[in-house]
């Protein structure tokens, strides 16, 4: 069924839902403003000078199908330009969350959080207090903020801001070239994460000292050739399912890999972290 032609005011007032990995908002608004001016000048959708457009995709933006539906009604063909280095994610899988997926990877170039197959799980964004983990619909799952004492670690909170636990820096106690953090719930240490060999091998263990995850740096080419650029992924493998609050603290330790465990060799400073199920 054909839709009635849109008025200039309807185009200007168009609203869209938000999503992780959506169309950047300003280019969409600029495009709609141009279209509204043409409609006011008496042009129908078939007469618009804008017939196709490439819109950049950002970490947080307008829902792609909402924008595409509107532009299709206006006779405009739209293509997505990821505008991002790193992984171009596959669509999110229904019902899968960063807190339930058996694999988890952060792409620091884009902020996307992915599973091992590069399917979108959510995204990490900056906030006034630290960093926030969102699901694909933009709903907050976890909040991460630096401790009030500089260099002391991170506080992990739920969506409402209630503290779940802390990632507490113990590096001074284990010596140079090794990093160690306690995972604390209240005053109780329920796990640890750290490095073993000059920052290039990372681990997470439970309160009994049993290793539950290990992370290793690996190089990933940004282009087809090495000269196009290289950065370090940090691939984490989780050996067993985890209950709360250890799961949330371990996920945040993985997502904060670049802050907790800066790469000591090579790359351009980017890291991606992945948590998977060890077999």
C-alpha positions in Angstrom: 0.0 0.0 0.0 1.4 3.4 -0.9 2.1 5.9 1.9 0.7 9.5 1.7 3.4 12.0 0.9 5.2 13.4 3.9 5.0 17.1 4.7 8.1 19.2 5.5 7.0 19.4 9.2 6.6 15.6 9.4 10.1 15.1 8.0 11.6 17.6 10.5 9.7 16.1 13.5 10.5 12.4 12.6 11.7 10.5 15.6 13.8 7.3 15.7 14.6 4.7 18.3 18.3 4.4 19.4 20.5 1.4 19.1 24.2 0.4 19.5 25.8 0.6 16.0 23.1 2.9 14.5 23.2 5.7 12.0 25.0 8.8 13.4 22.4 11.3 14.5 23.7 14.6 13.1 24.1 13.5 9.5 20.5 12.1 9.6 19.1 15.3 11.0 21.1 17.4 8.4 19.7 15.2 5.6 16.1 15.5 6.8 16.5 19.3 7.1 17.6 19.4 3.4 14.7 17.2 2.4 12.2 19.4 4.3 13.5 22.5 2.5 13.0 20.8 -0.9 9.5 19.7 0.1 8.6 23.3 1.1 9.9 24.4 -2.3 7.1 22.2 -3.9 9.1 19.1 -4.9 7.5 15.7 -4.4 9.7 12.7 -3.2 10.2 11.7 -6.9 11.7 15.2 -7.6 14.1 15.4 -4.7 17.7 16.2 -5.6 18.9 13.7 -2.9 18.2 10.2 -4.3 20.9 8.2 -2.5 23.0 8.8 0.6 25.7 7.0 2.6 25.3 7.5 6.3 28.0 6.8 8.9 27.4 4.2 11.6 28.5 5.1 15.1 28.6 3.4 18.5 25.2 5.0 19.5 22.9 6.2 16.9 19.4 6.0 15.3 18.0 2.6 14.7 18.9 1.7 11.1 15.6 0.1 10.0 13.7 3.2 11.3 15.8 5.6 9.3 15.8 3.4 6.3 12.0 3.1 6.3 11.5 6.8 6.4 14.1 7.5 3.7 12.5 4.8 1.5 9.2 6.6 1.7 11.0 9.7 0.5 12.5 7.8 -2.4 16.0 7.9 -1.0 18.3 4.9 -1.1 20.5 4.6 1.9 23.8 2.8 2.5 25.7 2.3 5.7 29.3 3.5 5.9 30.7 1.9 9.1 33.2 4.7 9.4 35.0 2.6 12.0 38.3 0.8 12.2 38.1 -2.7 13.7 35.3 -5.3 13.4 32.2 -4.7 11.4 29.6 -6.5 13.5 26.9 -8.9 12.5 23.4 -8.3 13.7 22.6 -9.0 17.3 21.1 -12.4 18.3 17.8 -12.1 20.1 18.0 -12.8 23.8 21.8 -12.8 24.0 23.5 -10.4 26.4 27.1 -9.6 27.3 26.3 -11.1 30.7 25.1 -14.4 29.3 27.1 -15.0 26.1 29.7 -17.7 26.4 32.1 -15.5 24.4 32.7 -11.8 24.7 35.0 -9.4 22.8 35.4 -5.6 23.0 36.6 -3.8 19.9 38.1 -0.6 21.2 38.2 1.2 17.9 34.4 1.2 17.7 33.3 0.4 21.3 31.3 -2.6 20.0 31.0 -5.6 22.3 30.8 -8.8 20.2 30.7 -12.6 20.6 33.3 -14.9 19.0 31.4 -14.8 15.7 31.4 -11.0 15.6 27.7 -10.8 16.4 26.7 -7.6 18.2 26.2 -8.0 22.0 26.2 -4.3 22.9 28.7 -1.5 23.3 30.9 0.4 25.8 30.6 4.1 25.9 32.1 6.9 28.0 30.1 8.7 30.7 30.8 11.6 33.0 31.9 9.1 35.7 33.6 6.4 33.7 32.4 3.8 31.2 29.0 2.1 30.6 28.1 -1.3 29.1 24.9 -1.2 27.1 22.9 -4.0 25.4 22.1 -3.7 21.6 19.0 -1.6 22.4 21.0 0.9 24.3 19.8 -0.2 27.8 22.5 0.1 30.5 23.7 -3.2 31.9 26.8 -2.3 34.0 28.6 0.9 35.0 32.4 1.1 35.5 34.0 4.1 37.2 37.5 4.7 38.5 38.0 4.6 42.2 38.1 8.0 44.0 41.7 7.2 44.9 43.7 7.6 41.7 45.3 4.4 40.5 43.4 2.3 43.0 41.2 0.4 40.5 37.5 0.5 39.4 34.1 0.4 40.9 31.5 -1.9 39.2 27.8 -0.9 39.5 24.5 -2.1 38.1 22.3 -0.2 35.8 20.8 1.8 38.7 24.3 2.7 40.0 24.2 0.3 43.0 27.7 -1.0 43.7 28.3 -4.7 42.7 31.9 -4.9 43.6 35.4 -3.4 42.9 38.5 -4.2 40.9 41.2 -3.2 43.3 44.8 -2.5 42.2 47.3 -4.7 44.1 50.2 -4.2 41.6 52.4 -2.5 44.1 52.4 -5.7 46.2 53.5 -8.0 43.5 56.4 -6.0 42.0 57.3 -4.3 38.8 56.3 -5.6 35.3 53.4 -7.6 36.9 49.9 -6.3 37.4 47.4 -7.8 39.9 43.9 -6.8 40.9 41.6 -8.2 43.5 37.9 -8.7 42.5 36.0 -7.7 45.6 32.3 -7.9 46.7 32.0 -5.8 49.8 35.1 -6.4 51.8 35.5 -10.0 50.5 37.9 -11.0 47.8 36.1 -13.3 45.5 38.7 -13.5 42.7 41.8 -11.9 41.1 43.0 -10.9 37.7 46.6 -10.1 36.7 49.5 -10.6 34.4 52.2 -13.2 34.6 54.8 -12.4 31.9 55.6 -8.8 31.3 52.0 -7.9 30.7 51.5 -10.3 27.8 49.6 -13.1 29.5 46.6 -12.3 31.6 44.5 -14.4 33.9 41.4 -14.3 36.1 41.1 -16.7 39.0 38.5 -17.4 41.7 39.0 -16.9 45.5 40.6 -20.4 45.8 43.2 -19.5 43.2 41.8 -21.7 40.4 42.2 -20.1 37.0 38.8 -19.4 35.4 40.0 -17.3 32.4 43.2 -16.6 30.5 43.9 -13.8 28.1 46.6 -13.6 25.4 47.6 -10.8 23.1 47.6 -11.5 19.4 48.2 -9.3 16.4 45.4 -8.4 14.0 45.9 -6.7 10.7 43.8 -3.6 10.1 44.1 -4.0 6.3 45.2 -6.6 3.8 48.8 -5.9 4.4 50.9 -5.4 7.5 51.8 -1.8 6.5 48.1 -0.9 6.7 48.4 -1.2 10.4 48.5 -3.7 13.3 47.0 -3.7 16.7 46.8 -6.2 19.6 43.7 -8.2 20.3 43.5 -9.7 23.8 41.6 -12.9 23.5 40.1 -14.3 26.8 39.0 -17.9 27.3 36.6 -18.6 30.2 37.0 -22.1 31.5 33.7 -22.4 33.3 30.4 -20.6 33.8 30.4 -18.0 36.6 27.7 -16.9 39.0 27.2 -13.4 40.2 28.8 -11.1 41.3 32.0 -12.8 39.9 30.6 -12.9 36.4 29.9 -9.1 36.3 33.3 -8.3 37.8 35.1 -10.7 35.4 33.2 -9.2 32.4 34.2 -5.7 33.5 37.8 -6.8 33.9 37.7 -8.1 30.3 36.1 -4.9 29.0 38.7 -2.8 30.9 41.6 -4.8 29.5 43.2 -1.8 27.9 43.1 0.2 31.1 44.1 -2.6 33.5 46.7 -4.3 31.3 48.2 -1.8 28.7 50.0 -3.7 25.9 53.7 -3.8 26.5 54.8 -4.4 22.9 53.8 -3.5 19.4 50.4 -2.3 18.1 48.9 1.1 18.1 47.4 0.9 21.6 44.1 -0.7 20.6 42.9 -3.9 22.2 39.9 -6.2 21.9 39.0 -8.6 24.7 37.2 -11.9 24.3 35.8 -14.3 26.9 35.0 -17.8 25.6 34.2 -21.3 26.8 37.3 -23.5 27.2 36.9 -27.0 25.9 
